C-alpha cells in the first residue's frame, strides 16, 4: 500500500498559534497514485489579535471580500480536514508552522489534535540536502566542498526551488493556501520523482 501524502499550506492571521488562527487551509492528498485538492475557508473566531502585516502579506481583506468568497462551517470543515490528514505524511514549506496551527484548530473538536504522521517533511530542507548531496557527488565523497554554490542559512525556499527547476508561485498566487500547496507538491515531485501520481484529479 502506498504512503498517504498530504501537501499542506495554511494562511493565518499571524505567526503565533496561541494568538492567531488559520483562516485558509489547502491539502493536496496523494493516495493510491492520484492527487485530490481540498481547500477550507475558516472564519477566525477572534480577530482582535490579528497581525496587520500577516494580513497584508496574505491579502486577507482583498480575498475575503472578493465576489464568490464563502466561509465553510468550522465544525464540518474540521471533520473533513481531520479525515484527510489522518495517518498522512505532511509535506510543506515549513510544515511545522502549519502543523501547529492545525493542531490548535483540531484541539477544539478532537481528543487527538495531531492525526498526521509525527515526522513532517520540509521541502526547503529537502532541497538544500539534495543540493549539498549533488555537490558532494561532484566533489567526491570525503572531498572538501566549495561553498560558493551551496545554500546557506537561513535557507531560501524560492532560491532552492529555482535550483530544482521549479518556478515559485507567481505574485497573484503566492500566499494563497492552494497556490502554495501546489508549489510544494511540484517541488517535492522535482526532488522525489518516483512518487509522482499516475493522474491528477480536479478540486473537490
One Martini backbone bead per residue (centre of mass of N, CA, C, O) as a GRO file, in nm:
protein
  204
    1UNK     BB    1   0.097   0.035   0.023
    2UNK     BB    2   0.078   0.357  -0.012
    3UNK     BB    3   0.167   0.657   0.081
    4UNK     BB    4   0.022   0.917   0.255
    5UNK     BB    5  -0.001   1.236   0.115
    6UNK     BB    6   0.028   1.588   0.241
    7UNK     BB    7  -0.012   1.892   0.093
    8UNK     BB    8   0.049   2.185   0.292
    9UNK     BB    9  -0.142   2.495   0.364
   10UNK     BB   10  -0.143   2.810   0.544
   11UNK     BB   11  -0.347   3.082   0.641
   12UNK     BB   12  -0.290   3.359   0.864
   13UNK     BB   13  -0.315   3.608   1.137
   14UNK     BB   14  -0.024   3.489   1.212
   15UNK     BB   15   0.260   3.337   1.403
   16UNK     BB   16   0.080   3.265   1.662
   17UNK     BB   17  -0.102   2.987   1.772
   18UNK     BB   18  -0.208   3.135   2.047
   19UNK     BB   19  -0.330   3.403   1.882
   20UNK     BB   20  -0.373   3.270   1.609
   21UNK     BB   21  -0.518   3.183   1.279
   22UNK     BB   22  -0.658   2.979   1.054
   23UNK     BB   23  -0.829   3.074   0.733
   24UNK     BB   24  -0.656   2.884   0.534
   25UNK     BB   25  -0.677   2.553   0.377
   26UNK     BB   26  -0.456   2.320   0.210
   27UNK     BB   27  -0.502   1.996   0.038
   28UNK     BB   28  -0.291   1.753  -0.116
   29UNK     BB   29  -0.392   1.434  -0.189
   30UNK     BB   30  -0.188   1.135  -0.191
   31UNK     BB   31  -0.354   0.842  -0.327
   32UNK     BB   32  -0.326   0.577  -0.516
   33UNK     BB   33  -0.198   0.769  -0.758
   34UNK     BB   34  -0.357   1.036  -0.652
   35UNK     BB   35  -0.488   1.367  -0.677
   36UNK     BB   36  -0.642   1.589  -0.431
   37UNK     BB   37  -0.824   1.891  -0.382
   38UNK     BB   38  -0.837   2.104  -0.078
   39UNK     BB   39  -1.047   2.371   0.058
   40UNK     BB   40  -1.043   2.596   0.347
   41UNK     BB   41  -1.274   2.830   0.513
   42UNK     BB   42  -1.196   3.018   0.818
   43UNK     BB   43  -1.350   3.188   1.045
   44UNK     BB   44  -1.246   3.378   1.275
   45UNK     BB   45  -1.299   3.401   1.616
   46UNK     BB   46  -1.042   3.605   1.657
   47UNK     BB   47  -0.935   3.944   1.552
   48UNK     BB   48  -0.781   4.130   1.761
   49UNK     BB   49  -0.475   3.977   1.718
   50UNK     BB   50  -0.416   4.051   1.448
   51UNK     BB   51  -0.171   4.079   1.197
   52UNK     BB   52  -0.130   4.317   0.965
   53UNK     BB   53   0.108   4.194   0.805
   54UNK     BB   54  -0.017   3.921   0.744
   55UNK     BB   55  -0.270   4.036   0.595
   56UNK     BB   56  -0.104   4.167   0.372
   57UNK     BB   57   0.043   3.919   0.255
   58UNK     BB   58  -0.244   3.739   0.225
   59UNK     BB   59  -0.486   3.925   0.146
   60UNK     BB   60  -0.743   3.914   0.319
   61UNK     BB   61  -0.941   4.142   0.243
   62UNK     BB   62  -0.939   4.102  -0.063
   63UNK     BB   63  -1.035   3.800  -0.059
   64UNK     BB   64  -1.296   3.797   0.141
   65UNK     BB   65  -1.439   4.036  -0.054
   66UNK     BB   66  -1.474   3.867  -0.284
   67UNK     BB   67  -1.642   3.733  -0.515
   68UNK     BB   68  -1.753   3.411  -0.384
   69UNK     BB   69  -1.693   3.418  -0.102
   70UNK     BB   70  -1.689   3.135   0.140
   71UNK     BB   71  -1.760   3.008   0.436
   72UNK     BB   72  -1.701   2.750   0.641
   73UNK     BB   73  -1.790   2.514   0.843
   74UNK     BB   74  -1.596   2.439   1.105
   75UNK     BB   75  -1.683   2.154   1.192
   76UNK     BB   76  -1.698   2.025   0.912
   77UNK     BB   77  -1.408   2.094   0.833
   78UNK     BB   78  -1.267   1.939   1.058
   79UNK     BB   79  -1.363   1.657   0.975
   80UNK     BB   80  -1.247   1.654   0.687
   81UNK     BB   81  -0.953   1.728   0.753
   82UNK     BB   82  -0.895   1.497   0.946
   83UNK     BB   83  -0.933   1.265   0.743
   84UNK     BB   84  -0.709   1.352   0.546
   85UNK     BB   85  -0.465   1.352   0.779
   86UNK     BB   86  -0.500   1.070   0.864
   87UNK     BB   87  -0.181   0.920   0.846
   88UNK     BB   88  -0.026   1.138   0.714
   89UNK     BB   89   0.228   1.285   0.529
   90UNK     BB   90   0.356   1.594   0.585
   91UNK     BB   91   0.394   1.848   0.332
   92UNK     BB   92   0.615   2.143   0.327
   93UNK     BB   93   0.672   2.486   0.399
   94UNK     BB   94   0.708   2.469   0.703
   95UNK     BB   95   0.510   2.243   0.856
   96UNK     BB   96   0.524   2.317   1.158
   97UNK     BB   97   0.346   2.562   1.134
   98UNK     BB   98   0.088   2.425   1.028
   99UNK     BB   99   0.061   2.211   1.252
  100UNK     BB  100   0.007   2.404   1.489
  101UNK     BB  101  -0.254   2.532   1.379
  102UNK     BB  102  -0.410   2.266   1.342
  103UNK     BB  103  -0.396   2.169   1.635
  104UNK     BB  104  -0.559   2.407   1.750
  105UNK     BB  105  -0.810   2.355   1.586
  106UNK     BB  106  -0.858   2.050   1.669
  107UNK     BB  107  -0.873   2.095   1.985
  108UNK     BB  108  -1.192   2.177   1.968
  109UNK     BB  109  -1.281   1.856   1.854
  110UNK     BB  110  -1.028   1.674   1.950
  111UNK     BB  111  -0.831   1.464   2.135
  112UNK     BB  112  -0.653   1.432   1.869
  113UNK     BB  113  -0.470   1.701   1.712
  114UNK     BB  114  -0.252   1.482   1.560
  115UNK     BB  115  -0.311   1.269   1.287
  116UNK     BB  116  -0.044   1.270   1.177
  117UNK     BB  117   0.256   1.210   1.110
  118UNK     BB  118   0.526   1.293   1.314
  119UNK     BB  119   0.689   1.328   1.032
  120UNK     BB  120   0.768   1.598   0.880
  121UNK     BB  121   0.816   1.770   0.553
  122UNK     BB  122   1.069   1.982   0.424
  123UNK     BB  123   1.139   2.101   0.110
  124UNK     BB  124   1.372   2.294   0.168
  125UNK     BB  125   1.556   2.098   0.318
  126UNK     BB  126   1.557   1.887   0.096
  127UNK     BB  127   1.688   2.068  -0.122
  128UNK     BB  128   1.946   2.127   0.032
  129UNK     BB  129   2.039   1.833   0.051
  130UNK     BB  130   2.054   1.786  -0.253
  131UNK     BB  131   2.267   2.003  -0.312
  132UNK     BB  132   2.485   1.886  -0.130
  133UNK     BB  133   2.487   1.606  -0.265
  134UNK     BB  134   2.574   1.695  -0.544
  135UNK     BB  135   2.837   1.827  -0.452
  136UNK     BB  136   2.956   1.566  -0.330
  137UNK     BB  137   2.966   1.402  -0.592
  138UNK     BB  138   3.142   1.596  -0.754
  139UNK     BB  139   3.381   1.608  -0.536
  140UNK     BB  140   3.364   1.373  -0.351
  141UNK     BB  141   3.397   1.163  -0.116
  142UNK     BB  142   3.565   1.353   0.134
  143UNK     BB  143   3.568   1.612   0.007
  144UNK     BB  144   3.606   1.939  -0.045
  145UNK     BB  145   3.377   2.185  -0.042
  146UNK     BB  146   3.227   2.432  -0.210
  147UNK     BB  147   3.050   2.734  -0.113
  148UNK     BB  148   2.934   2.910  -0.349
  149UNK     BB  149   2.673   2.696  -0.439
  150UNK     BB  150   2.567   2.685  -0.150
  151UNK     BB  151   2.352   2.679   0.090
  152UNK     BB  152   2.240   2.912   0.333
  153UNK     BB  153   2.177   3.044   0.627
  154UNK     BB  154   1.887   3.091   0.561
  155UNK     BB  155   1.688   2.932   0.368
  156UNK     BB  156   1.581   2.957   0.028
  157UNK     BB  157   1.300   2.853  -0.114
  158UNK     BB  158   1.314   2.990  -0.396
  159UNK     BB  159   1.606   2.927  -0.468
  160UNK     BB  160   1.579   2.615  -0.445
  161UNK     BB  161   1.353   2.585  -0.649
  162UNK     BB  162   1.512   2.688  -0.894
  163UNK     BB  163   1.735   2.477  -0.877
  164UNK     BB  164   1.505   2.242  -0.930
  165UNK     BB  165   1.305   2.378  -1.163
  166UNK     BB  166   1.099   2.555  -0.978
  167UNK     BB  167   0.868   2.785  -0.993
  168UNK     BB  168   0.745   3.003  -0.812
  169UNK     BB  169   0.492   3.168  -0.721
  170UNK     BB  170   0.304   3.393  -0.820
  171UNK     BB  171   0.191   3.682  -0.692
  172UNK     BB  172  -0.127   3.595  -0.718
  173UNK     BB  173  -0.058   3.305  -0.558
  174UNK     BB  174   0.091   3.380  -0.338
  175UNK     BB  175  -0.042   3.328  -0.031
  176UNK     BB  176  -0.203   3.079  -0.108
  177UNK     BB  177  -0.285   2.777  -0.018
  178UNK     BB  178  -0.301   2.632  -0.297
  179UNK     BB  179  -0.057   2.757  -0.436
  180UNK     BB  180   0.152   2.653  -0.222
  181UNK     BB  181   0.081   2.351  -0.237
  182UNK     BB  182   0.154   2.316  -0.535
  183UNK     BB  183   0.448   2.396  -0.508
  184UNK     BB  184   0.527   2.180  -0.307
  185UNK     BB  185   0.455   1.943  -0.492
  186UNK     BB  186   0.646   2.017  -0.729
  187UNK     BB  187   0.907   2.006  -0.565
  188UNK     BB  188   0.886   1.718  -0.473
  189UNK     BB  189   0.879   1.593  -0.765
  190UNK     BB  190   1.166   1.697  -0.838
  191UNK     BB  191   1.309   1.535  -0.596
  192UNK     BB  192   1.069   1.285  -0.597
  193UNK     BB  193   0.968   1.130  -0.877
  194UNK     BB  194   0.862   0.838  -0.785
  195UNK     BB  195   0.579   0.976  -0.648
  196UNK     BB  196   0.423   1.027  -0.880
  197UNK     BB  197   0.134   1.038  -1.029
  198UNK     BB  198  -0.066   0.914  -1.274
  199UNK     BB  199  -0.297   1.122  -1.187
  200UNK     BB  200  -0.495   1.425  -1.193
  201UNK     BB  201  -0.728   1.566  -0.996
  202UNK     BB  202  -0.964   1.764  -0.908
  203UNK     BB  203  -1.138   1.957  -0.725
  204UNK     BB  204  -1.316   1.905  -0.386
   0.00000   0.00000   0.00000
